[in-house]
Amino acid sequence: MLGVCFAGCEVARRDAHGDASDEALANELDVCSSAVTNGRRRPARAPRPPICERRSVPPPRARRLVQLFLGLALYGVSDAMLLLAGLGLDPWDVLHQGLSRRIGLGVGTWAIIVGVAVLLAWIPLRQRPGIGTLCNVLVVGAVIDLMLALVQPPHAIASRIALLVGGVVLNGVATGAYIGAGLGPGPRDGLMTAWAARGHSIRVVRTTIEVSALGVGWALGGTVGVGTVLYALAIGPLAHVFIPLLEIRRPAPPDGPVGEAPAAMAGVAP
């Protein structure tokens, strides 16, 4: 009797649907076979949805968190390398170093204080921080202070140049890692995008913020030099390479990019 049920279902399928997919055939055979099992009837299983309608599974949050913290720690290490090289810093670290030299406290501590102040500036702009934003404020500055406490600055010019170049490159990798995690921009990036969202040019906003931080830091005694120029020229191309390379995306279904996460925001300052 079971064989008759299978044969009847097969004929009905071909007459009604013609060239149906193998998956549809499997669903119909499951329904037919469920009618008779060991002489007892059992409820038929609901047919499975087509592959194109199945939602992709988002990447584990643990993977995003691991990449976020590795990226932030590496950012702090790369900033410390630029400070140890003593050949010029990025604009925000010029500000942090200037505040440290004029007022006291460590450079990393000032990175945290300035990050909190910038984060407070988000409030009137109605910008919401993510978990990555809050971690950014604390982790980068703490790693900078730890590195400067453990490592002595070199005196040989070759070592200082190696630290400078290595710091700039690792800074680009770290930028791609923490932004690619997709858990929230850094406080300075969020300030930039919030102003740009009000109709201002993102290039003008970014330049204004960076130049302002650089000018105030230089006036306070921060180090401006060849490293500052190298960072300004290299960080954009490095971020352009590493942000898409390290961006975590949801797996797309076979027939299109449904469920794919939006591209990570392209910023460079934590």
Secondary structure, 3 states (H helix, E strand, C coil): CHHHHHHHHHHHHHHHHCCCCHHHHHHHHHHHHCCCECCECCCCCCCCCCHHHCCCCCCCHHHHHHHHHHHHHHHHHHHHHHHHHCCCCCHHHHHHHHHHHHHCCCHHHHHHHHHHHHHHCHHHHCCCCCHHHHHHHHHHHHHHHHHHHHCCCCCCHHHHHHHHHHHHHHHHHHHHHHHHCCCCCCHHHHHHHHHHCCCCCHHHHHHHHHHHHHHHHHHCCCCCCHHHHHHHHHHHHHHHHHHHHHCCCCCCCCCCCCCCCCCCCCCCCC
